[in-house]
Amino acid sequence: MRKGLRRSAKEPRAWQRMLSGRRLDLLDPSPMDIEIEDIAHGLARVARWNGQTIGEHAFSVAQHSVVVEEIVAHIQPDTAPRWRLAALLHDASEYVIGDMISPFKAALGVNYKDFEERLENAIHTRFGLPARTPAAIKTLIKRADRACAFFEATQLAGFNHAESLAFFDAPPAGYSLKIEPQPPAVAQQRYVERFHVLSEAAGYTSVAAAFDTE
């Protein structure tokens, strides 16, 4: 356990039991307790925009993540599979902490950011990525993330075009998107499928398997 994170026996439980059976320590997450199936299951049931979107189904973080990875490839077609995998996983920590809207994240401040960063680092380590994403790749992913948010805002969340441009900027030239929110089971399956395609393309299957236990 990291210095400063020691807890007494009387303190509240700080781990979450996942459907895989893993127990993830939220204050000191271990890569060995992270499974892509748990991530996909959680993200497919976490709603973007706090659920304030039109349609029968919420637009899930899982579906959003698949779109962001697609936009990354559109903006920079030669992006290496490992960084496209990083794009797919860019919101993976939200399977534990949920999708907090940006104003709430700002209000929570640095402690929240530290918590989120520890979890993101563990997720990256679990799947063979550097704990910290290079700045240029983070910028690329953020650009794709904002582009996806533009389409979500205008098509699902009640923003007009001018508002979306002001908050999220224009999407990349030549890219268009018609959003149809998917049922959780579909979003979950497509997220897992995309993960395996990118993981294999990046050559990280054996790295991830190294963490598997009987």
C-alpha positions, 0 to 999 in steps of 0.5 A, a space after each residue: 500500500 502506498 505511503 499515506 494511504 494506510 487505513 485502520 481496521 475501523 475505517 469504512 470498506 474501500 474496495 469494490 467487488 466486481 462481477 468477475 470476483 475481483 476486489 478492487 482497492 479503490 485507494 490503492 488499485 492493483 492491476 491484478 484486480 482489473 479485468 476488461 469484462 468488468 470495465 466494459 460491463 460498468 461503462 456500458 451502464 454509466 450514462 454520459 451527460 448524467 443521463 440527460 439525453 434523448 432516446 430510449 437508452 442512455 448514451 453510455 461511456 462504453 459507446 462513447 469510448 468506441 467512437 472516440 477511438 474511431 475519431 482518433 484514427 480519422 484524425 491521425 490514421 497512422 496512430 499506432 494500435 497501442 495509442 488507439 487502445 489508450 483512446 478506447 481506455 481513456 475513460 475506463 476509470 469511470 467503471 468505478 467512479 462514474 462519469 462526473 460532468 466537468 463542472 463537478 470534477 472542477 468543484 471536487 479539485 485535486 484529490 479527485 484528480 489524484 484518485 482518478 490518476 492512480 486508477 488510470 495508471 493501474 488500468 494502463 499497467 494491466 493492459 500493457 500500456 505506459 502508466 502515463 500517456 505521452 502528451 502528444 497522444 493525450 492531446 490527440 485523444 482529448 481532441 477526439 473526445 471533444 469532437 465526440 462530445 460535440 455530436 453528443 451535445 447537438 444530437 442528444 443533450 439539447 445543445 444548439 450548434 452554436 453552444 456546442 461549437 463554443 464548448 467543444 469546438 468543431 469536429 474534424 473535417 470530413 468526419 460525420 456521426 449519427 448517434 444511436 444510443 445502444 442498449 447496455 448489452 450491445 455497448 458492452 459487447 462492442 467495447 470488449 470486441 474492440 478491445 481485443 482487436 486493438 490489444 492483439 494488434 498492439 501485441 499486448 495479449 501476453 502482457 495482459 495474460 501475465 496478470 491472470 491468476 488461477 
